[in-house]
Amino acid sequence: MIGSESAEVGPAPVSHRPQEEGSRVASTPSPPARPTGPSEDPAQFAQRGFVLLVLAGALWGTGGPAAAVLQSDHGLTSMSAAVYRLLIAGVAITLVLLLMGRLRRMVWSRPLVGRLALNGVLHALFQLLYFGSLALIPVGLATLVKIGSVPVFITAGVCILARRRPTVALMIPVVLAVVGLALLAGFPSTDAPPAQLAAGLACALGAGVAFSVMGLANRRPVEGLDALTNAGLGMLLGSLLLLPAGLAFGMAVPVEAQALGLLLFLGLVPTVVAYLAYFMGLRTASDTGVAVGTIAEPLTAALLSAALLGEQMTALGLVGAVILVASMGAEPVIRRVELRRARSPR
């Protein structure tokens, strides 16, 4: 899963004091709501952000089956699929930015360049570590560790940045998400030697850390950097950093309609659209929403694999799917409860 995923086409900042807003976000990982009118409140913005994160996760889930068909039917390596995915997405968005004149009007600042560089490195690092784990340990185990670690790492990062302990309200959806994912993915066994197993687990955990850092870093807006530019230039840089590895594994693609169509789908839908939704949602989603919103990815991938690739879901997998849905459903409930508590007289 690479999701991965980092980036603000959408909600253009409406605050007239972006620097003050940025500093407030830096002090706490929960971005304040930015109402555009008297009828909108923080809860509406948090809900909108959470929905965007769930959408991003669901779209990322379509990438796994597409990549599986590219590898099994058309001979692409997993690394070449990852490079093409970022390259197609980065080039497509950059061309749009050029046609719109966005790049020409950009005011390049040190924070803006730093954010783009960070996202590019994290995109490349995430892909390298995840595909490194796939080469060392079974796919199911690598995916379980990588995806399952993200809610934990994000929760830890949220609490460290806010200098507080995790609340029960924050932990309940996270625990449900990890348990549900473990049941959905199963408990893959491996005959790998201890050193190889340790290296594979370390790579999978490293991929989870890279994705989590991307999520936490992009909750803080950078003046002049919208979601479209952030996603496009970040992924373009990431693809260029990954290109040597892709060439080493082989980048040949059969000139066939299905192969080329799947590559375009992989680069546009679970990458361009998914990362735009992800970066836009990060700005207003609650802490809990950021931690568990993208758990829709493994659920979508499992359902599509069962429907399109003939993979069967076990009884435990069905229970895990229900728990994953419950973990995402708990977020809006907990958000409303906390909002009522905040508004109630002391």
Salt bridges, closest charged atoms under 4 A:
GLU8 OE1 - ARG283 NH2 3.23
GLU20 OE1 - ARG17 NH1 2.92
GLU21 OE2 - ARG34 NH1 3.36
GLU40 OE2 - ARG48 NH2 2.87
ASP41 OD2 - ARG343 NH2 3.76
ASP226 OD1 - ARG102 NH1 3.03
GLU256 OE1 - HIS74 ND1 3.17
ASP287 OD2 - ARG164 NH2 2.68
ASP287 OD1 - ARG219 NH1 3.04
GLU331 OE1 - ARG335 NH2 2.96
